[in-house]
Every structure is written in C-alpha cells, then in structure tokens.
Amino acid sequence: MTDYRKMYFQLAAKVADAMDILSKAQQEGEAEFMNGEPFSGLKVVVLQDENHDSE
C-alpha cells in the first residue's frame, strides 16, 4: 500500500526547502541592489493594454 502520509511530508519538506532558497535569493538580490551604485538611467515605460478600453 502506498504511504501517502510519508509522501505528503516529503513533499512539504521539499516545498519548505524551495521557499527558503527563494527567500534567501530575494534577500541577497535586495541587499546587492541596495549596496550598488546609483543608476540614473531608469525610465518609466507605459504600455497600453490592447484588450482594455480607455474610457
């Protein structure tokens, strides 16, 4: 018989690991951005949604 309880807990552990990896990557990226040189070449580009009426 398949042990679904064991499979569930293995999946939950792997999902938690993935979330930790993503959270750490985000924190490292944010820290790198905050510690980086100021970038004055930023500009805002507004895209019009073709499927949206502009009323």
CHARMM-style PDB file with segment names, atoms N, HN, CA, C and O in Angstrom:
ATOM      1  N   MET     1       0.839  -1.179   0.000  1.00  0.00      PROA
ATOM      2  CA  MET     1       0.000   0.000   0.000  1.00  0.00      PROA
ATOM      3  C   MET     1       0.890   1.250   0.000  1.00  0.00      PROA
ATOM      4  O   MET     1       1.919   1.299   0.673  1.00  0.00      PROA
ATOM      5  N   THR     2       0.473   2.238  -0.758  1.00  0.00      PROA
ATOM      6  HN  THR     2      -0.363   2.199  -1.305  1.00  0.00      PROA
ATOM      7  CA  THR     2       1.222   3.477  -0.865  1.00  0.00      PROA
ATOM      8  C   THR     2       1.103   4.274   0.429  1.00  0.00      PROA
ATOM      9  O   THR     2       0.015   4.440   0.980  1.00  0.00      PROA
ATOM     10  N   ASP     3       2.248   4.763   0.900  1.00  0.00      PROA
ATOM     11  HN  ASP     3       3.132   4.628   0.453  1.00  0.00      PROA
ATOM     12  CA  ASP     3       2.273   5.538   2.139  1.00  0.00      PROA
ATOM     13  C   ASP     3       2.128   7.021   1.797  1.00  0.00      PROA
ATOM     14  O   ASP     3       3.117   7.741   1.654  1.00  0.00      PROA
ATOM     15  N   TYR     4       0.867   7.464   1.671  1.00  0.00      PROA
ATOM     16  HN  TYR     4       0.064   6.880   1.787  1.00  0.00      PROA
ATOM     17  CA  TYR     4       0.598   8.845   1.282  1.00  0.00      PROA
ATOM     18  C   TYR     4       1.039   9.836   2.358  1.00  0.00      PROA
ATOM     19  O   TYR     4       1.451  10.953   2.042  1.00  0.00      PROA
ATOM     20  N   ARG     5       0.956   9.441   3.599  1.00  0.00      PROA
ATOM     21  HN  ARG     5       0.621   8.534   3.855  1.00  0.00      PROA
ATOM     22  CA  ARG     5       1.385  10.330   4.684  1.00  0.00      PROA
ATOM     23  C   ARG     5       2.872  10.647   4.548  1.00  0.00      PROA
ATOM     24  O   ARG     5       3.278  11.803   4.667  1.00  0.00      PROA
ATOM     25  N   LYS     6       3.672   9.632   4.301  1.00  0.00      PROA
ATOM     26  HN  LYS     6       3.342   8.692   4.204  1.00  0.00      PROA
ATOM     27  CA  LYS     6       5.113   9.828   4.128  1.00  0.00      PROA
ATOM     28  C   LYS     6       5.380  10.699   2.901  1.00  0.00      PROA
ATOM     29  O   LYS     6       6.217  11.600   2.948  1.00  0.00      PROA
ATOM     30  N   MET     7       4.676  10.433   1.810  1.00  0.00      PROA
ATOM     31  HN  MET     7       3.996   9.701   1.771  1.00  0.00      PROA
ATOM     32  CA  MET     7       4.857  11.212   0.583  1.00  0.00      PROA
ATOM     33  C   MET     7       4.480  12.674   0.818  1.00  0.00      PROA
ATOM     34  O   MET     7       5.162  13.577   0.334  1.00  0.00      PROA
ATOM     35  N   TYR     8       3.407  12.907   1.551  1.00  0.00      PROA
ATOM     36  HN  TYR     8       2.852  12.173   1.944  1.00  0.00      PROA
ATOM     37  CA  TYR     8       2.955  14.266   1.843  1.00  0.00      PROA
ATOM     38  C   TYR     8       4.019  15.032   2.627  1.00  0.00      PROA
ATOM     39  O   TYR     8       4.335  16.176   2.297  1.00  0.00      PROA
ATOM     40  N   PHE     9       4.565  14.404   3.657  1.00  0.00      PROA
ATOM     41  HN  PHE     9       4.309  13.475   3.925  1.00  0.00      PROA
ATOM     42  CA  PHE     9       5.564  15.089   4.472  1.00  0.00      PROA
ATOM     43  C   PHE     9       6.866  15.307   3.705  1.00  0.00      PROA
ATOM     44  O   PHE     9       7.550  16.308   3.921  1.00  0.00      PROA
ATOM     45  N   GLN    10       7.216  14.383   2.812  1.00  0.00      PROA
ATOM     46  HN  GLN    10       6.660  13.570   2.636  1.00  0.00      PROA
ATOM     47  CA  GLN    10       8.393  14.597   1.969  1.00  0.00      PROA
ATOM     48  C   GLN    10       8.172  15.792   1.046  1.00  0.00      PROA
ATOM     49  O   GLN    10       9.061  16.626   0.875  1.00  0.00      PROA
ATOM     50  N   LEU    11       6.986  15.868   0.457  1.00  0.00      PROA
ATOM     51  HN  LEU    11       6.263  15.191   0.596  1.00  0.00      PROA
ATOM     52  CA  LEU    11       6.656  16.992  -0.414  1.00  0.00      PROA
ATOM     53  C   LEU    11       6.671  18.303   0.368  1.00  0.00      PROA
ATOM     54  O   LEU    11       7.230  19.296  -0.098  1.00  0.00      PROA
ATOM     55  N   ALA    12       6.067  18.312   1.539  1.00  0.00      PROA
ATOM     56  HN  ALA    12       5.614  17.505   1.918  1.00  0.00      PROA
ATOM     57  CA  ALA    12       6.029  19.526   2.355  1.00  0.00      PROA
ATOM     58  C   ALA    12       7.437  19.983   2.714  1.00  0.00      PROA
ATOM     59  O   ALA    12       7.713  21.183   2.722  1.00  0.00      PROA
ATOM     60  N   ALA    13       8.325  19.049   3.009  1.00  0.00      PROA
ATOM     61  HN  ALA    13       8.101  18.075   3.002  1.00  0.00      PROA
ATOM     62  CA  ALA    13       9.709  19.401   3.341  1.00  0.00      PROA
ATOM     63  C   ALA    13      10.421  20.000   2.134  1.00  0.00      PROA
ATOM     64  O   ALA    13      11.166  20.970   2.273  1.00  0.00      PROA
ATOM     65  N   LYS    14      10.199  19.429   0.949  1.00  0.00      PROA
ATOM     66  HN  LYS    14       9.595  18.641   0.836  1.00  0.00      PROA
ATOM     67  CA  LYS    14      10.829  19.956  -0.268  1.00  0.00      PROA
ATOM     68  C   LYS    14      10.283  21.336  -0.621  1.00  0.00      PROA
ATOM     69  O   LYS    14      11.037  22.199  -1.070  1.00  0.00      PROA
ATOM     70  N   VAL    15       8.991  21.552  -0.425  1.00  0.00      PROA
ATOM     71  HN  VAL    15       8.380  20.850  -0.061  1.00  0.00      PROA
ATOM     72  CA  VAL    15       8.397  22.867  -0.682  1.00  0.00      PROA
ATOM     73  C   VAL    15       8.990  23.893   0.283  1.00  0.00      PROA
ATOM     74  O   VAL    15       9.304  25.012  -0.121  1.00  0.00      PROA
ATOM     75  N   ALA    16       9.142  23.524   1.538  1.00  0.00      PROA
ATOM     76  HN  ALA    16       8.887  22.615   1.866  1.00  0.00      PROA
ATOM     77  CA  ALA    16       9.743  24.431   2.522  1.00  0.00      PROA
ATOM     78  C   ALA    16      11.183  24.761   2.137  1.00  0.00      PROA
ATOM     79  O   ALA    16      11.613  25.908   2.260  1.00  0.00      PROA
ATOM     80  N   ASP    17      11.933  23.754   1.668  1.00  0.00      PROA
ATOM     81  HN  ASP    17      11.584  22.822   1.568  1.00  0.00      PROA
ATOM     82  CA  ASP    17      13.306  23.995   1.211  1.00  0.00      PROA
ATOM     83  C   ASP    17      13.324  24.974   0.042  1.00  0.00      PROA
ATOM     84  O   ASP    17      14.145  25.891   0.010  1.00  0.00      PROA
ATOM     85  N   ALA    18      12.424  24.780  -0.912  1.00  0.00      PROA
ATOM     86  HN  ALA    18      11.758  24.035  -0.886  1.00  0.00      PROA
ATOM     87  CA  ALA    18      12.362  25.664  -2.081  1.00  0.00      PROA
ATOM     88  C   ALA    18      12.021  27.084  -1.658  1.00  0.00      PROA
ATOM     89  O   ALA    18      12.593  28.039  -2.184  1.00  0.00      PROA
ATOM     90  N   MET    19      11.103  27.237  -0.720  1.00  0.00      PROA
ATOM     91  HN  MET    19      10.638  26.461  -0.292  1.00  0.00      PROA
ATOM     92  CA  MET    19      10.737  28.571  -0.242  1.00  0.00      PROA
ATOM     93  C   MET    19      11.917  29.245   0.449  1.00  0.00      PROA
ATOM     94  O   MET    19      12.124  30.449   0.296  1.00  0.00      PROA
ATOM     95  N   ASP    20      12.687  28.476   1.206  1.00  0.00      PROA
ATOM     96  HN  ASP    20      12.519  27.498   1.330  1.00  0.00      PROA
ATOM     97  CA  ASP    20      13.875  29.033   1.862  1.00  0.00      PROA
ATOM     98  C   ASP    20      14.897  29.504   0.835  1.00  0.00      PROA
ATOM     99  O   ASP    20      15.491  30.570   0.991  1.00  0.00      PROA
ATOM    100  N   ILE    21      15.103  28.710  -0.218  1.00  0.00      PROA
ATOM    101  HN  ILE    21      14.620  27.843  -0.345  1.00  0.00      PROA
ATOM    102  CA  ILE    21      16.049  29.073  -1.276  1.00  0.00      PROA
ATOM    103  C   ILE    21      15.602  30.354  -1.966  1.00  0.00      PROA
ATOM    104  O   ILE    21      16.412  31.254  -2.187  1.00  0.00      PROA
ATOM    105  N   LEU    22      14.320  30.445  -2.308  1.00  0.00      PROA
ATOM    106  HN  LEU    22      13.662  29.714  -2.129  1.00  0.00      PROA
ATOM    107  CA  LEU    22      13.802  31.641  -2.976  1.00  0.00      PROA
ATOM    108  C   LEU    22      13.883  32.871  -2.075  1.00  0.00      PROA
ATOM    109  O   LEU    22      14.234  33.954  -2.542  1.00  0.00      PROA
ATOM    110  N   SER    23      13.566  32.717  -0.810  1.00  0.00      PROA
ATOM    111  HN  SER    23      13.281  31.837  -0.431  1.00  0.00      PROA
ATOM    112  CA  SER    23      13.624  33.833   0.128  1.00  0.00      PROA
ATOM    113  C   SER    23      15.055  34.337   0.284  1.00  0.00      PROA
ATOM    114  O   SER    23      15.295  35.544   0.303  1.00  0.00      PROA
ATOM    115  N   LYS    24      15.999  33.413   0.393  1.00  0.00      PROA
ATOM    116  HN  LYS    24      15.805  32.432   0.378  1.00  0.00      PROA
ATOM    117  CA  LYS    24      17.407  33.798   0.524  1.00  0.00      PROA
ATOM    118  C   LYS    24      17.882  34.513  -0.737  1.00  0.00      PROA
ATOM    119  O   LYS    24      18.594  35.513  -0.647  1.00  0.00      PROA
ATOM    120  N   ALA    25      17.500  34.015  -1.904  1.00  0.00      PROA
ATOM    121  HN  ALA    25      16.921  33.202  -1.976  1.00  0.00      PROA
ATOM    122  CA  ALA    25      17.888  34.652  -3.162  1.00  0.00      PROA
ATOM    123  C   ALA    25      17.312  36.057  -3.251  1.00  0.00      PROA
ATOM    124  O   ALA    25      17.994  36.975  -3.706  1.00  0.00      PROA
ATOM    125  N   GLN    26      16.069  36.240  -2.824  1.00  0.00      PROA
ATOM    126  HN  GLN    26      15.514  35.494  -2.454  1.00  0.00      PROA
ATOM    127  CA  GLN    26      15.452  37.564  -2.840  1.00  0.00      PROA
ATOM    128  C   GLN    26      16.194  38.507  -1.904  1.00  0.00      PROA
ATOM    129  O   GLN    26      16.478  39.647  -2.273  1.00  0.00      PROA
ATOM    130  N   GLN    27      16.510  38.049  -0.704  1.00  0.00      PROA
ATOM    131  HN  GLN    27      16.279  37.123  -0.404  1.00  0.00      PROA
ATOM    132  CA  GLN    27      17.222  38.890   0.252  1.00  0.00      PROA
ATOM    133  C   GLN    27      18.596  39.282  -0.274  1.00  0.00      PROA
ATOM    134  O   GLN    27      19.014  40.429  -0.118  1.00  0.00      PROA
ATOM    135  N   GLU    28      19.304  38.341  -0.896  1.00  0.00      PROA
ATOM    136  HN  GLU    28      18.965  37.409  -1.022  1.00  0.00      PROA
ATOM    137  CA  GLU    28      20.620  38.637  -1.453  1.00  0.00      PROA
ATOM    138  C   GLU    28      20.507  39.637  -2.600  1.00  0.00      PROA
ATOM    139  O   GLU    28      21.329  40.545  -2.719  1.00  0.00      PROA
ATOM    140  N   GLY    29      19.499  39.471  -3.435  1.00  0.00      PROA
ATOM    141  HN  GLY    29      18.831  38.733  -3.338  1.00  0.00      PROA
ATOM    142  CA  GLY    29      19.287  40.399  -4.541  1.00  0.00      PROA
ATOM    143  C   GLY    29      18.956  41.795  -4.054  1.00  0.00      PROA
ATOM    144  O   GLY    29      19.457  42.780  -4.597  1.00  0.00      PROA
ATOM    145  N   GLU    30      18.114  41.888  -3.033  1.00  0.00      PROA
ATOM    146  HN  GLU    30      17.707  41.088  -2.592  1.00  0.00      PROA
ATOM    147  CA  GLU    30      17.760  43.189  -2.472  1.00  0.00      PROA
ATOM    148  C   GLU    30      18.977  43.856  -1.841  1.00  0.00      PROA
ATOM    149  O   GLU    30      19.181  45.058  -2.007  1.00  0.00      PROA
ATOM    150  N   ALA    31      19.785  43.083  -1.121  1.00  0.00      PROA
ATOM    151  HN  ALA    31      19.619  42.106  -0.987  1.00  0.00      PROA
ATOM    152  CA  ALA    31      20.986  43.640  -0.496  1.00  0.00      PROA
ATOM    153  C   ALA    31      21.965  44.122  -1.561  1.00  0.00      PROA
ATOM    154  O   ALA    31      22.559  45.191  -1.424  1.00  0.00      PROA
ATOM    155  N   GLU    32      22.132  43.337  -2.617  1.00  0.00      PROA
ATOM    156  HN  GLU    32      21.650  42.468  -2.728  1.00  0.00      PROA
ATOM    157  CA  GLU    32      23.025  43.729  -3.705  1.00  0.00      PROA
ATOM    158  C   GLU    32      22.530  45.013  -4.366  1.00  0.00      PROA
ATOM    159  O   GLU    32      23.324  45.897  -4.687  1.00  0.00      PROA
ATOM    160  N   PHE    33      21.234  45.111  -4.566  1.00  0.00      PROA
ATOM    161  HN  PHE    33      20.589  44.393  -4.306  1.00  0.00      PROA
ATOM    162  CA  PHE    33      20.654  46.314  -5.167  1.00  0.00      PROA
ATOM    163  C   PHE    33      20.884  47.531  -4.268  1.00  0.00      PROA
ATOM    164  O   PHE    33      21.288  48.591  -4.746  1.00  0.00      PROA
ATOM    165  N   MET    34      20.628  47.376  -2.971  1.00  0.00      PROA
ATOM    166  HN  MET    34      20.301  46.515  -2.583  1.00  0.00      PROA
ATOM    167  CA  MET    34      20.761  48.498  -2.045  1.00  0.00      PROA
ATOM    168  C   MET    34      22.217  48.940  -1.887  1.00  0.00      PROA
ATOM    169  O   MET    34      22.480  50.119  -1.650  1.00  0.00      PROA
ATOM    170  N   ASN    35      23.154  48.017  -2.013  1.00  0.00      PROA
ATOM    171  HN  ASN    35      22.940  47.059  -2.205  1.00  0.00      PROA
ATOM    172  CA  ASN    35      24.569  48.340  -1.847  1.00  0.00      PROA
ATOM    173  C   ASN    35      25.229  48.761  -3.153  1.00  0.00      PROA
ATOM    174  O   ASN    35      26.399  49.143  -3.161  1.00  0.00      PROA
ATOM    175  N   GLY    36      24.501  48.695  -4.238  1.00  0.00      PROA
ATOM    176  HN  GLY    36      23.551  48.384  -4.232  1.00  0.00      PROA
ATOM    177  CA  GLY    36      25.063  49.005  -5.549  1.00  0.00      PROA
ATOM    178  C   GLY    36      25.155  50.491  -5.808  1.00  0.00      PROA
ATOM    179  O   GLY    36      24.692  51.319  -5.023  1.00  0.00      PROA
ATOM    180  N   GLU    37      25.763  50.799  -6.924  1.00  0.00      PROA
ATOM    181  HN  GLU    37      26.140  50.127  -7.562  1.00  0.00      PROA
ATOM    182  CA  GLU    37      25.891  52.184  -7.352  1.00  0.00      PROA
ATOM    183  C   GLU    37      24.533  52.706  -7.811  1.00  0.00      PROA
ATOM    184  O   GLU    37      23.739  51.958  -8.382  1.00  0.00      PROA
ATOM    185  N   PRO    38      24.266  53.983  -7.565  1.00  0.00      PROA
ATOM    186  CA  PRO    38      23.014  54.567  -8.066  1.00  0.00      PROA
ATOM    187  C   PRO    38      22.970  54.510  -9.587  1.00  0.00      PROA
ATOM    188  O   PRO    38      23.977  54.748 -10.254  1.00  0.00      PROA
ATOM    189  N   PHE    39      21.832  54.202 -10.116  1.00  0.00      PROA
ATOM    190  HN  PHE    39      21.014  54.009  -9.575  1.00  0.00      PROA
ATOM    191  CA  PHE    39      21.673  54.083 -11.564  1.00  0.00      PROA
ATOM    192  C   PHE    39      20.688  55.143 -12.021  1.00  0.00      PROA
ATOM    193  O   PHE    39      19.502  55.084 -11.696  1.00  0.00      PROA
ATOM    194  N   SER    40      21.186  56.113 -12.776  1.00  0.00      PROA
ATOM    195  HN  SER    40      22.150  56.160 -13.039  1.00  0.00      PROA
ATOM    196  CA  SER    40      20.330  57.224 -13.197  1.00  0.00      PROA
ATOM    197  C   SER    40      19.664  56.967 -14.540  1.00  0.00      PROA
ATOM    198  O   SER    40      18.927  57.824 -15.028  1.00  0.00      PROA
ATOM    199  N   GLY    41      19.901  55.825 -15.144  1.00  0.00      PROA
ATOM    200  HN  GLY    41      20.500  55.129 -14.748  1.00  0.00      PROA
ATOM    201  CA  GLY    41      19.347  55.540 -16.462  1.00  0.00      PROA
ATOM    202  C   GLY    41      17.974  54.898 -16.429  1.00  0.00      PROA
ATOM    203  O   GLY    41      17.563  54.272 -17.406  1.00  0.00      PROA
ATOM    204  N   LEU    42      17.261  55.038 -15.330  1.00  0.00      PROA
ATOM    205  HN  LEU    42      17.595  55.546 -14.536  1.00  0.00      PROA
ATOM    206  CA  LEU    42      15.931  54.440 -15.236  1.00  0.00      PROA
ATOM    207  C   LEU    42      14.905  55.313 -15.936  1.00  0.00      PROA
ATOM    208  O   LEU    42      14.976  56.541 -15.882  1.00  0.00      PROA
ATOM    209  N   LYS    43      13.959  54.674 -16.589  1.00  0.00      PROA
ATOM    210  HN  LYS    43      13.901  53.677 -16.633  1.00  0.00      PROA
ATOM    211  CA  LYS    43      12.850  55.407 -17.180  1.00  0.00      PROA
ATOM    212  C   LYS    43      11.594  54.553 -17.102  1.00  0.00      PROA
ATOM    213  O   LYS    43      11.665  53.324 -17.067  1.00  0.00      PROA
ATOM    214  N   VAL    44      10.469  55.202 -17.077  1.00  0.00      PROA
ATOM    215  HN  VAL    44      10.412  56.200 -17.105  1.00  0.00      PROA
ATOM    216  CA  VAL    44       9.186  54.523 -16.980  1.00  0.00      PROA
ATOM    217  C   VAL    44       8.607  54.383 -18.375  1.00  0.00      PROA
ATOM    218  O   VAL    44       8.564  55.345 -19.141  1.00  0.00      PROA
ATOM    219  N   VAL    45       8.162  53.178 -18.699  1.00  0.00      PROA
ATOM    220  HN  VAL    45       8.197  52.396 -18.077  1.00  0.00      PROA
ATOM    221  CA  VAL    45       7.527  52.920 -19.984  1.00  0.00      PROA
ATOM    222  C   VAL    45       6.101  52.474 -19.698  1.00  0.00      PROA
ATOM    223  O   VAL    45       5.886  51.488 -18.992  1.00  0.00      PROA
ATOM    224  N   VAL    46       5.132  53.191 -20.240  1.00  0.00      PROA
ATOM    225  HN  VAL    46       5.307  53.991 -20.813  1.00  0.00      PROA
ATOM    226  CA  VAL    46       3.723  52.864 -20.034  1.00  0.00      PROA
ATOM    227  C   VAL    46       3.241  52.088 -21.246  1.00  0.00      PROA
ATOM    228  O   VAL    46       3.342  52.558 -22.380  1.00  0.00      PROA
ATOM    229  N   LEU    47       2.719  50.903 -21.000  1.00  0.00      PROA
ATOM    230  HN  LEU    47       2.636  50.522 -20.079  1.00  0.00      PROA
ATOM    231  CA  LEU    47       2.205  50.058 -22.071  1.00  0.00      PROA
ATOM    232  C   LEU    47       0.688  50.086 -22.045  1.00  0.00      PROA
ATOM    233  O   LEU    47       0.077  49.936 -20.987  1.00  0.00      PROA
ATOM    234  N   GLN    48       0.090  50.273 -23.185  1.00  0.00      PROA
ATOM    235  HN  GLN    48       0.586  50.395 -24.045  1.00  0.00      PROA
ATOM    236  CA  GLN    48      -1.368  50.282 -23.303  1.00  0.00      PROA
ATOM    237  C   GLN    48      -1.835  48.848 -23.504  1.00  0.00      PROA
ATOM    238  O   GLN    48      -1.313  48.132 -24.359  1.00  0.00      PROA
ATOM    239  N   ASP    49      -2.803  48.441 -22.727  1.00  0.00      PROA
ATOM    240  HN  ASP    49      -3.227  49.022 -22.033  1.00  0.00      PROA
ATOM    241  CA  ASP    49      -3.396  47.118 -22.878  1.00  0.00      PROA
ATOM    242  C   ASP    49      -4.354  47.161 -24.058  1.00  0.00      PROA
ATOM    243  O   ASP    49      -5.323  47.919 -24.046  1.00  0.00      PROA
ATOM    244  N   GLU    50      -4.087  46.350 -25.076  1.00  0.00      PROA
ATOM    245  HN  GLU    50      -3.299  45.734 -25.086  1.00  0.00      PROA
ATOM    246  CA  GLU    50      -4.916  46.357 -26.284  1.00  0.00      PROA
ATOM    247  C   GLU    50      -6.334  45.874 -26.016  1.00  0.00      PROA
ATOM    248  O   GLU    50      -7.258  46.240 -26.741  1.00  0.00      PROA
ATOM    249  N   ASN    51      -6.515  45.065 -24.993  1.00  0.00      PROA
ATOM    250  HN  ASN    51      -5.764  44.768 -24.403  1.00  0.00      PROA
ATOM    251  CA  ASN    51      -7.825  44.496 -24.683  1.00  0.00      PROA
ATOM    252  C   ASN    51      -8.618  45.346 -23.700  1.00  0.00      PROA
ATOM    253  O   ASN    51      -9.719  44.961 -23.304  1.00  0.00      PROA
ATOM    254  N   HSD    52      -8.082  46.488 -23.301  1.00  0.00      PROA
ATOM    255  HN  HSD    52      -7.187  46.800 -23.622  1.00  0.00      PROA
ATOM    256  CA  HSD    52      -8.728  47.329 -22.287  1.00  0.00      PROA
ATOM    257  C   HSD    52      -9.188  48.631 -22.927  1.00  0.00      PROA
ATOM    258  O   HSD    52      -8.402  49.330 -23.567  1.00  0.00      PROA
ATOM    259  N   ASP    53     -10.457  48.949 -22.752  1.00  0.00      PROA
ATOM    260  HN  ASP    53     -11.095  48.381 -22.232  1.00  0.00      PROA
ATOM    261  CA  ASP    53     -10.982  50.221 -23.256  1.00  0.00      PROA
ATOM    262  C   ASP    53     -10.510  51.342 -22.343  1.00  0.00      PROA
ATOM    263  O   ASP    53     -10.588  51.217 -21.120  1.00  0.00      PROA
ATOM    264  N   SER    54     -10.028  52.421 -22.910  1.00  0.00      PROA
ATOM    265  HN  SER    54      -9.965  52.523 -23.902  1.00  0.00      PROA
ATOM    266  CA  SER    54      -9.532  53.545 -22.104  1.00  0.00      PROA
ATOM    267  C   SER    54     -10.619  54.602 -21.958  1.00  0.00      PROA
ATOM    268  O   SER    54     -10.477  55.719 -22.456  1.00  0.00      PROA
ATOM    269  N   GLU    55     -11.696  54.250 -21.279  1.00  0.00      PROA
ATOM    270  HN  GLU    55     -11.810  53.342 -20.875  1.00  0.00      PROA
ATOM    271  CA  GLU    55     -12.815  55.174 -21.049  1.00  0.00      PROA
ATOM    272  C   GLU    55     -12.731  55.764 -19.682  1.00  0.00      PROA
ATOM    273  OT1 GLU    55     -13.585  56.567 -19.303  1.00  0.00      PROA
TER     274      GLU     55
END
